[in-house]
Amino acid sequence: MKTIIELFETAVANFPNNIYLWEKNSGDYEGTTYFETHEHVLNLAAALIDLGFKKGDRAGLVADGRNDWIISELGMLYAGGINVPLSIRLQENELSFRLKHSGSKYIFVSKQHAQKVEDIRNELPDLEKVIYIDGKVNLGENDVDYRELLKKGAKLRKENPAIFDTIWQNIEPNDIANISYTSGTTADPKGIMLSHLNYAANVVQSNTLMDLKAEWKTLAILPWDHAFAHTTCLYVFMYKGASIASVEIGKTPLETLKNIPKNIKEIKPTLMMSVPAYSKAFRKNIEAGIRGKGEKLYNVFQYALKIAYKYNGNGKDRGKGFTFRYKPLIWLFDKILFKKIRDGFGGKLEFFVGGGALLDVELQRFFFAIGMPVCQGYGLTEAAPVISSNVPHDTKFGSSGRLVKNIEVKILDDNGEKLPTGTKGEIVAKGDNIMLGYWNNPKTTAETIKNGWLHTGDMGYIDDEGYLYVLGRFKSLLIGNDGEKYSPEGIEEALIDQSPFIQQAMLYNDQNPYTVGMIVPEMDTINRELKKRNIEVGSEDGNKATLQIISDEINAYKKGGKFENMFPERWLPSSVIILQEAFTQDNTLLNGSMKMVRGKILDYFNKELEFVYSPAAKNIENEINFEAIRKWNS
């Protein structure tokens, strides 16, 4: 398999009547077969070629996940063009940069995002046409109705199919398929050039880890422009003739998000892709639902989890040794508790694949216990993106699983020398899935790909059983004043996942004597705790107690605390500041996969960062933190 064209043609030949796409516009979900999708794609490609779209031309795509998203992409590719998939979360200036930088000739846009494109179209010198997926009232001279385009393409193909077929039949493996832009933690996001071969190779590689079945379904809840969803949903499922459902699109992004639980029950997926933010939200909703049925049931649930954790061990040694004695209890708890939770996810969900960021081990244990494992994987867009993953039959908690086949991975030291098994260093990878480079950026390409090896910028190691452990980005490392480095992500995840009172946390140290923390409190939970203690919310005593609760959660990891020795004490925060605002996608402090954009957070909260290193911040009971608590309670 060398191109996306070959991948799709093979799927259509092998599974013509299988449903590829499920979509819900009004009423029930309706399916579109591989054959029907193929017809739409060929019609669109023919019309694009007739419009003047040539081999190598770029077109932006700004739309929620839906049938027309993948039909638009495949139509561009069959016409010999390049898709520039763009996040629906991007602001006008961010869209403008990417469209200008890529030299996009066309833009495909859905109605929810059309205004943003209208606002910037005059800034784009290369732009020739805007293609409106949902149509437009009063089309202008350079506006195109997508539906009319499909109709025209069908007519053109009837008249002279050979003209159009010769174009897609001559797509080469190293032709660029996508220019995928990084989330832009700096002012200039990089355009990652992924070829047809990169995608085709990674689809085959991903399938070496497990046997995906044609009858499987997924609900694609992650943004379709994101590399993880793009490859592992749209193309990995295509390879096996399986089917993908899109989330029902609401009038607002929040309404779309709220449709996910309902759509899960309707589609009854076998497998889903997730990122830590979604996994945490799922767990929170599960626990809230059980707690809502009474403390007695919640206590039984907590006991059931405890037993399941013992039985499951580190995942790999599940049920081995003396833990077999827990099997009858596991069976009982599964029947009376865990199965009912799974029924809320459609009843057929076998597992999640987790990506996008590191997933806390505690969350891995939780989902494994209830019978819906989140199998943590690792990858990055520059690798198209999958490099490794756990799978249900081969999971080791804390790891990112085994490497896919047909890839080489090494761990290097600062001098570029290969390190022995178990030693931490930079993860580098080589294979057909590694990007061609960065669009119009030869300098950064040369710094990132050396002798064919992709230098990921991620720190990790491979253990003696062949499992890859990813420890975090070198660029996000805490750096002490003696030059020693440490990844903050494990500490941050622990603070968030093991404390009900902390919603978000980011640690910082750039060659300072000590580490500091920026904390977003979980005020609803804190206020419930205050009421339990008969302390008035919003009172002076209440605000002091709030800060003490947060302080106690952090001190639990220090000497004498219940989690002492989990992390080296020098990297735990000596001072913390309570932020008045959470990290969200709306304020651009979270990217499309819900990861913190550290550079932007540091800029956004630069005054708070300056204060937290002052002597006044050493005492958590300071006026800045009191002000933040008052703001949260206002």
CORWO-V100278 format. One record per pair of residues at least 4 apart in sequence whose ideal C-beta (glycine too) atoms are under 6 Angstrom apart, sorted by the first residue. I is the first residue (numbers start at 0). GAP is how many residues later the second one is. Records with the same first field share a line. If there is no record, write none. Layout:
I: GAP, GAP
This chain:
0: 5, 6, 199, 203
1: 4, 171, 195, 198
2: 168, 170, 193, 197
3: 73, 173, 192, 195
4: 163, 166
6: 193
10: 4, 23, 227, 230
11: 4, 22, 26
14: 19, 226
15: 18, 19
16: 16
17: 16, 223
18: 12, 14, 224
19: 14, 17, 223
20: 11, 46, 223
21: 7, 9, 223
22: 44, 223
23: 5, 224
31: 4, 5, 35
39: 31
40: 30, 33, 34, 37
42: 107, 110, 111
43: 31, 106, 109
44: 30, 33, 34
45: 107, 110, 111, 118
46: 102, 105, 106
47: 5, 31
48: 30, 115
49: 106
52: 4, 26, 28
54: 25
56: 24, 48
57: 24, 26, 44, 45, 46
58: 17, 22, 45, 47
59: 24, 26, 39, 44, 47
60: 11, 22, 24, 47
61: 24, 47, 51
62: 6, 47, 70
63: 24, 185
64: 4, 155, 159, 181
65: 180
66: 4
67: 4, 65
68: 155
69: 164
71: 36
72: 10
75: 5, 7
76: 100
77: 90
79: 87
81: 94
82: 95
83: 18, 20, 95
84: 140
85: 4
86: 138, 505
87: 25
88: 496
89: 4, 5
91: 24, 27, 28
95: 24, 27
96: 4
97: 83
98: 5, 25
99: 24
101: 77, 89
102: 23
104: 21, 23
105: 23, 25
106: 10, 23
107: 23
108: 4, 5, 8
109: 23, 24
110: 23
116: 4
120: 6
128: 13, 15
129: 13
130: 13, 15
131: 4, 13
132: 13
134: 10
135: 7
138: 4
143: 5
156: 4
160: 4
164: 4
170: 4
172: 23, 24
173: 21
174: 21
175: 17, 19
176: 17, 19, 22
177: 16
178: 12, 14, 260
179: 12, 201
180: 8, 10
181: 7, 8
182: 408
183: 5
184: 412, 414
189: 248, 251
190: 247, 248
191: 189, 190, 243
192: 242, 243, 244, 246
193: 4, 190, 241
194: 241
196: 4, 235
197: 186, 235
198: 36, 185
200: 231, 232
201: 29, 182, 184, 231
202: 32, 33, 36
204: 199, 201
205: 30, 180
207: 196, 197
208: 180, 182, 195
209: 181
211: 4, 28
213: 26, 27, 28
215: 26, 54, 55
216: 26, 50, 52, 53
217: 15, 26, 51, 53, 54
218: 26, 44, 45, 48, 50, 53
219: 9, 13, 24, 26
220: 26, 39
221: 4, 7, 51
222: 369
223: 5
225: 366, 367
226: 154, 158
227: 4, 127, 128, 157
228: 4, 44
229: 4
230: 4
231: 4, 41
232: 4, 11, 40
236: 5, 7
244: 22
246: 9, 12, 13, 16
247: 11, 15
248: 7
249: 5, 6, 9
250: 4
258: 4
262: 4
263: 81, 82
264: 81
267: 78, 80
268: 77, 80
269: 78, 80
271: 80
272: 80
273: 4, 5, 78, 80
274: 81, 318, 319
275: 81, 83
276: 317
278: 84, 95
282: 83
285: 55
289: 7, 8, 11
290: 7
292: 4
303: 29, 33
304: 64
306: 19, 22
307: 4, 61
308: 56
309: 13, 16
310: 12, 15, 19
311: 6, 56
312: 4, 5
313: 82, 83
314: 80, 81, 82
315: 80
318: 4, 5
325: 4
332: 4
333: 4, 5
337: 32, 33
340: 29
341: 29
342: 4
344: 4
348: 23
350: 22, 24, 41
351: 22
352: 22, 24
353: 5, 20, 22
354: 22
355: 237
356: 238
357: 131
358: 4, 5, 17
359: 133, 137
360: 36, 37
361: 135
362: 134
363: 10, 33
366: 5, 6, 7
367: 5
372: 19
374: 14, 15, 16
375: 14, 24
376: 12, 23, 24
377: 9, 10, 22, 92
378: 4, 6, 7, 8
379: 5, 76
380: 4
381: 53, 72
382: 4, 46, 50, 51
383: 49
385: 18
386: 42
387: 12, 13, 15, 80
388: 12
389: 5, 11
395: 71
398: 68, 70
399: 68, 70
401: 64
402: 4, 6
406: 24
407: 22
408: 20
409: 8, 18
410: 8, 14, 50
411: 4, 13, 14, 16
412: 4, 6, 12
418: 4, 6
420: 43
421: 39, 41
422: 38
423: 37
426: 29, 31, 33
427: 25, 27
428: 25
429: 22, 23
433: 20
436: 8
437: 6, 7
440: 4
444: 4
447: 7
448: 5
456: 16, 17
457: 12, 15
458: 12, 13, 15
459: 9, 10, 11
460: 8
461: 6
462: 4
470: 16
471: 4, 15, 17
475: 122
476: 8, 10
477: 8, 10, 31, 37, 93
478: 6, 31, 32
479: 4
480: 30, 31, 32
485: 85
487: 4, 19
490: 76
491: 13
492: 4
493: 4
494: 4, 7, 10
495: 6, 9
498: 54
499: 25
500: 21, 24, 25, 48, 52
501: 51
502: 17, 19
503: 16, 79
504: 12, 14
505: 12, 90, 95
506: 8, 10, 66
507: 8
508: 6
513: 60
514: 56, 58
515: 57, 59, 96
516: 56, 59
517: 59, 61
518: 57, 59
519: 59, 62
520: 5
522: 4, 109
525: 20, 23
526: 10
529: 5, 7, 12, 15
534: 6, 7, 10
535: 6
536: 5
537: 4, 95
542: 83, 86
545: 83
546: 73, 74, 78
550: 69
554: 6
555: 5, 6, 7
556: 4, 6, 9, 10, 15
557: 11, 14
558: 5
574: 37, 42, 43
576: 31, 35
577: 47, 50
579: 48, 51
582: 6, 7, 13
583: 6
584: 5
587: 12
588: 8, 11, 12
589: 4
590: 4, 6
599: 4
604: 4
610: 6, 13
611: 5
615: 6
